[in-house]
Amino acid sequence: MLKTTDINTRVKFDIVAMSEPNTLLRILEYFALIGATPSNVKADATSDGTQTISIIVEGVSEQRAYILAGKINEIFTVNSTSYAVEPIKTLVGKTNHPDMLMCA
């Protein structure tokens, strides 16, 4: 039986903000400043003049996620920010990448 270990995290940020042209750029700037590249970004405008933004990023600690959420909440066009941290499980000594499994 193979052991599993938490070697990484995935954080999903859910943001509600005013639908302004520069809001998404201001939010993404905080990720760039810490060197984190989101794996998924989705922004949807709503009929009430707001937008819902979902950002998924890997390799960010829970403490860093808390700080990021606080900084994002300080942007004047942001109404609310929440986040959820989930561990990414990988097999010790094995890779989950399909190309590597073929070579093994």
C-alpha positions in Angstrom: 0.0 0.0 0.0 1.3 3.4 -1.0 1.3 6.3 1.5 -0.1 9.7 0.6 1.2 13.0 1.8 0.0 16.6 1.6 2.7 18.2 -0.4 0.7 21.0 -1.9 -2.5 23.0 -1.5 -5.2 24.3 -3.9 -7.0 27.5 -2.9 -10.3 28.7 -4.5 -11.1 32.4 -4.0 -14.7 33.6 -4.6 -15.0 37.3 -5.0 -17.9 39.6 -5.5 -17.0 43.0 -6.9 -18.3 46.0 -8.8 -18.2 45.4 -12.5 -15.4 47.9 -13.3 -12.9 47.4 -16.1 -9.8 47.3 -13.8 -11.2 45.2 -10.9 -9.9 41.9 -12.2 -6.5 43.3 -13.1 -6.1 44.7 -9.5 -7.0 41.4 -8.0 -4.7 39.4 -10.2 -1.8 41.8 -9.4 -1.7 40.5 -5.9 -1.2 36.9 -7.2 1.6 38.2 -9.5 3.3 40.0 -6.6 3.8 36.7 -4.7 4.7 34.7 -7.8 1.5 32.6 -7.9 0.0 31.8 -11.3 -3.7 30.9 -11.1 -4.7 27.7 -12.8 -8.2 28.9 -13.4 -9.8 32.4 -13.5 -13.4 33.0 -14.2 -15.3 36.3 -14.1 -19.0 36.7 -14.8 -20.9 40.0 -14.9 -24.3 40.0 -13.2 -27.4 42.1 -14.0 -27.0 44.2 -10.8 -23.7 45.8 -11.9 -21.5 43.4 -10.0 -19.3 40.6 -11.1 -18.5 37.2 -9.5 -14.8 36.2 -9.8 -13.5 32.7 -9.1 -9.7 32.1 -8.9 -8.0 28.8 -8.3 -4.4 28.7 -7.4 -2.1 25.9 -6.3 0.9 26.1 -4.0 -0.4 28.8 -1.7 -0.4 28.1 2.0 -3.5 28.7 4.2 -1.7 31.7 5.9 -0.9 33.2 2.5 -4.5 32.7 1.3 -5.7 34.5 4.4 -3.4 37.5 3.7 -4.4 37.5 0.0 -8.1 37.5 0.8 -7.5 40.5 3.2 -5.6 42.4 0.6 -8.2 41.7 -2.1 -10.9 42.9 0.3 -9.1 46.2 0.6 -9.6 47.0 -3.1 -12.3 49.6 -3.2 -14.3 47.9 -6.0 -14.5 44.5 -4.1 -17.6 43.8 -2.0 -16.5 40.5 -0.5 -13.9 37.8 -0.6 -13.9 34.2 0.6 -11.6 31.3 0.1 -11.3 27.6 0.7 -8.1 25.6 1.1 -7.9 22.0 0.0 -4.8 19.7 0.2 -3.7 18.1 -3.0 -2.9 14.4 -2.3 -0.1 12.7 -4.3 1.4 9.3 -4.0 4.8 9.2 -2.4 7.5 8.1 -4.9 5.0 8.0 -7.8 3.8 10.6 -10.3 0.2 11.2 -11.3 1.2 12.6 -14.6 -0.2 10.3 -17.4 2.9 10.6 -19.7 5.2 9.6 -16.9 3.0 6.6 -16.0 3.5 5.3 -19.5 7.3 5.4 -19.2 7.3 3.6 -15.8 
